[in-house]
Amino acid sequence: MERPGANSAAHQLRLASGIFDGDRRYRRRVRPTLSAQRRVGLKYLIPAGVFALLVVVLAIGIQRAPSKNVIPSALIGKPAPTWSLPVIASNQSPTPASFDSERLRGRWFVFNVWGTWCPECKVEHPMLLEMARQKKLPLIGLDWKDDDAAARRWLESLGDPYDVVVADRDGRTAIDFGVYGAPETFLIDDRGVVVYKHVGAMNPDVWQREFLARLPTAAPSDGTQGQP
């Protein structure tokens, strides 16, 4: 048998516990939530923050992206492809029918890829004439996928800065050099190794800083270096 006093005490304890639990449940139900205004604010704040972060990342990426003028070449430090091609123009008399890279062995030279169809090549042309005037290095022109007669007219009209211009009619030599556009200009040393590649039009700064500055000694001033 249960004692009446114990039953009464237990009943009172359960009653008190129920009141407490009910109060706790009540408090949970009325816990304040985010106001509609704050929810709307967060709705726009989070996407705005994500967008701002993307802008920062893109800006850093653009700043670190290499210039198209300094695209690395797989040929740097390696022997340049050899070639033997028909001659379009030459400072030699009589003009040889063909010219090959072996004739340049033992001296540094500049190898410039161009074409009459190339707008930037026309922009570059005055700089090539200045390079030729300085007579620091032989300047060899590779007329890429062009018409020989059009190339000769171009040189007669604008001036011929090249020691020799050879015709790459089928584009195979340009492919060997990894050319993907014109103009492109290579510096090749006396061992036939590619030292530097410039993508785009030559300019005085690139000529001085990236080409002449890489020569092992000062180029002779008597013009002998400019003869292939």
Secondary structure per residue as TSV (DSSP state, phi and psi in degrees):
chain	resnum	aa	ss	phi	psi
A	1	M	-	360.0	139.1
A	2	E	-	-85.2	146.0
A	3	R	-	-79.9	137.2
A	4	P	H	-59.3	-37.8
A	5	G	H	-64.4	-39.7
A	6	A	H	-67.4	-38.2
A	7	N	H	-63.4	-41.4
A	8	S	H	-65.2	-40.9
A	9	A	H	-65.4	-41.1
A	10	A	H	-65.2	-38.8
A	11	H	H	-62.7	-43.0
A	12	Q	H	-64.7	-36.7
A	13	L	H	-66.7	-41.0
A	14	R	H	-65.8	-38.0
A	15	L	H	-64.0	-43.9
A	16	A	H	-64.4	-40.7
A	17	S	H	-63.8	-40.3
A	18	G	H	-64.3	-39.1
A	19	I	H	-63.7	-42.2
A	20	F	H	-63.3	-46.4
A	21	D	H	-64.2	-39.5
A	22	G	H	-64.0	-38.2
A	23	D	H	-64.8	-39.8
A	24	R	H	-66.2	-41.7
A	25	R	H	-64.5	-35.9
A	26	Y	H	-63.8	-44.1
A	27	R	H	-63.1	-37.2
A	28	R	H	-62.6	-39.2
A	29	R	H	-67.8	-31.3
A	30	V	T	-102.2	9.5
A	31	R	-	-56.1	131.4
A	32	P	-	-64.7	141.4
A	33	T	-	-110.3	170.6
A	34	L	-	-61.3	136.8
A	35	S	-	-67.8	159.4
A	36	A	H	-60.1	-35.4
A	37	Q	H	-66.2	-40.9
A	38	R	H	-68.5	-37.5
A	39	R	H	-63.2	-41.0
A	40	V	H	-63.8	-39.9
A	41	G	H	-62.3	-45.1
A	42	L	H	-65.2	-34.2
A	43	K	H	-57.8	-36.8
A	44	Y	H	-95.1	-24.2
A	45	L	H	-69.8	-42.3
A	46	I	H	-64.3	-50.4
A	47	P	H	-59.8	-36.0
A	48	A	H	-64.6	-39.1
A	49	G	H	-65.5	-42.4
A	50	V	H	-62.2	-43.1
A	51	F	H	-62.2	-42.8
A	52	A	H	-62.2	-39.7
A	53	L	H	-63.9	-41.9
A	54	L	H	-62.9	-39.6
A	55	V	H	-61.1	-43.2
A	56	V	H	-63.2	-45.5
A	57	V	H	-61.9	-44.2
A	58	L	H	-64.3	-39.2
A	59	A	H	-63.7	-42.2
A	60	I	H	-64.4	-41.2
A	61	G	H	-63.0	-41.1
A	62	I	H	-65.0	-41.1
A	63	Q	H	-64.5	-34.1
A	64	R	H	-88.9	-11.5
A	65	A	S	-65.5	134.1
A	66	P	-	-68.0	146.3
A	67	S	-	-67.3	148.7
A	68	K	G	-62.5	-20.7
A	69	N	G	-78.6	-11.9
A	70	V	G	-120.3	28.8
A	71	I	-	-61.6	123.7
A	72	P	-	-67.0	149.2
A	73	S	-	-110.4	138.1
A	74	A	T	-66.5	-13.8
A	75	L	T	-87.3	-11.9
A	76	I	T	-58.4	127.0
A	77	G	T	82.6	3.3
A	78	K	S	-119.9	159.2
A	79	P	B	-59.7	135.6
A	80	A	-	-69.3	148.0
A	81	P	-	-58.5	142.6
A	82	T	-	-87.3	155.2
A	83	W	-	-154.6	155.6
A	84	S	E	-142.0	114.9
A	85	L	E	-136.1	156.8
A	86	P	E	-66.2	146.2
A	87	V	E	-91.7	133.2
A	88	I	E	-93.4	-42.7
A	89	A	E	-151.1	152.9
A	90	S	E	-157.2	151.8
A	91	N	S	-85.4	2.1
A	92	Q	S	-87.7	149.9
A	93	S	S	-131.4	124.8
A	94	P	S	-74.0	159.9
A	95	T	-	-66.9	125.4
A	96	P	-	-69.9	154.9
A	97	A	S	-72.5	-31.2
A	98	S	E	-145.5	165.7
A	99	F	E	-147.1	139.8
A	100	D	E	-126.3	157.3
A	101	S	G	-65.1	-23.5
A	102	E	G	-63.1	-25.4
A	103	R	G	-70.5	-13.3
A	104	L	G	-98.1	-2.2
A	105	R	T	-60.9	136.0
A	106	G	T	98.1	-1.4
A	107	R	S	-145.1	150.9
A	108	W	-	-74.1	146.0
A	109	F	E	-154.5	165.5
A	110	V	E	-107.3	133.2
A	111	F	E	-117.8	108.8
A	112	N	E	-109.8	123.6
A	113	V	E	-96.5	126.0
A	114	W	E	-149.9	177.8
A	115	G	-	-167.7	151.4
A	116	T	T	-69.1	-17.6
A	117	W	T	-83.3	-2.0
A	118	C	-	-100.4	109.4
A	119	P	H	-59.7	-39.7
A	120	E	H	-69.4	-24.3
A	121	C	H	-65.4	-35.1
A	122	K	H	-68.9	-36.9
A	123	V	H	-63.1	-38.9
A	124	E	H	-73.9	-25.0
A	125	H	H	-54.8	-43.9
A	126	P	H	-58.7	-33.6
A	127	M	H	-68.2	-37.8
A	128	L	H	-64.0	-38.6
A	129	L	H	-63.1	-37.8
A	130	E	H	-67.5	-40.9
A	131	M	H	-60.8	-41.5
A	132	A	H	-65.6	-38.3
A	133	R	H	-62.7	-35.2
A	134	Q	H	-72.0	-24.4
A	135	K	T	54.5	43.0
A	136	K	S	-85.8	-38.8
A	137	L	S	-143.0	148.1
A	138	P	-	-60.8	140.2
A	139	L	E	-116.5	112.3
A	140	I	E	-105.4	129.6
A	141	G	E	-104.3	133.0
A	142	L	E	-107.9	105.2
A	143	D	E	-81.2	109.5
A	144	W	E	-96.6	119.8
A	145	K	S	46.5	57.2
A	146	D	-	-129.9	174.8
A	147	D	-	-96.4	127.9
A	148	D	H	-57.4	-44.5
A	149	A	H	-64.1	-40.2
A	150	A	H	-64.2	-38.6
A	151	A	H	-64.9	-41.3
A	152	R	H	-65.3	-41.4
A	153	R	H	-62.2	-40.6
A	154	W	H	-58.0	-49.3
A	155	L	H	-67.6	-36.5
A	156	E	H	-67.6	-34.9
A	157	S	H	-79.3	-44.2
A	158	L	H	-98.0	-13.5
A	159	G	-	103.2	147.2
A	160	D	-	-108.7	106.2
A	161	P	-	-85.7	-8.1
A	162	Y	-	-89.4	148.1
A	163	D	S	-75.6	-39.3
A	164	V	E	-146.1	138.6
A	165	V	E	-119.0	124.2
A	166	V	E	-113.5	153.9
A	167	A	E	-99.6	120.3
A	168	D	E	-103.3	73.3
A	169	R	T	-65.8	-36.8
A	170	D	T	-96.1	-3.2
A	171	G	S	79.3	6.5
A	172	R	H	-69.1	-38.3
A	173	T	H	-65.9	-40.6
A	174	A	H	-61.6	-39.2
A	175	I	H	-62.0	-43.4
A	176	D	H	-59.1	-34.0
A	177	F	T	-85.5	-1.2
A	178	G	T	73.9	25.2
A	179	V	-	-75.4	135.2
A	180	Y	-	-123.9	-1.2
A	181	G	S	-169.6	164.3
A	182	A	S	-120.9	148.2
A	183	P	-	-84.0	152.9
A	184	E	E	-136.4	143.5
A	185	T	E	-134.3	131.5
A	186	F	E	-114.3	144.9
A	187	L	E	-106.6	123.1
A	188	I	E	-121.5	133.0
A	189	D	-	-87.3	-176.3
A	190	D	T	-71.7	-10.4
A	191	R	T	-95.8	-0.3
A	192	G	S	83.6	20.2
A	193	V	B	-99.2	138.2
A	194	V	E	-74.2	121.0
A	195	V	E	-97.3	-37.8
A	196	Y	E	-155.6	151.5
A	197	K	E	-133.4	131.4
A	198	H	E	-116.7	130.2
A	199	V	E	-103.3	126.9
A	200	G	S	105.9	-177.1
A	201	A	-	-68.8	137.4
A	202	M	-	-68.1	150.8
A	203	N	-	-144.8	166.7
A	204	P	H	-57.5	-38.6
A	205	D	H	-65.3	-46.6
A	206	V	H	-64.4	-41.4
A	207	W	I	-59.1	-45.4
A	208	Q	I	-76.1	-47.5
A	209	R	I	-80.8	-35.0
A	210	E	I	-105.7	-20.8
A	211	F	I	-106.1	-67.8
A	212	L	G	-61.8	-36.4
A	213	A	G	-67.4	-17.3
A	214	R	G	-89.3	-7.5
A	215	L	S	-67.0	142.6
A	216	P	S	-66.4	-31.3
A	217	T	S	-138.7	167.0
A	218	A	-	-61.4	135.4
A	219	A	-	-66.8	140.6
A	220	P	-	-61.3	146.4
A	221	S	S	-96.4	1.4
A	222	D	S	-90.0	1.0
A	223	G	S	89.1	-2.3
A	224	T	G	-69.6	-28.0
A	225	Q	G	-68.6	-22.5
A	226	G	G	-86.8	9.7
A	227	Q	-	-109.8	121.5
A	228	P	-	-75.2	360.0
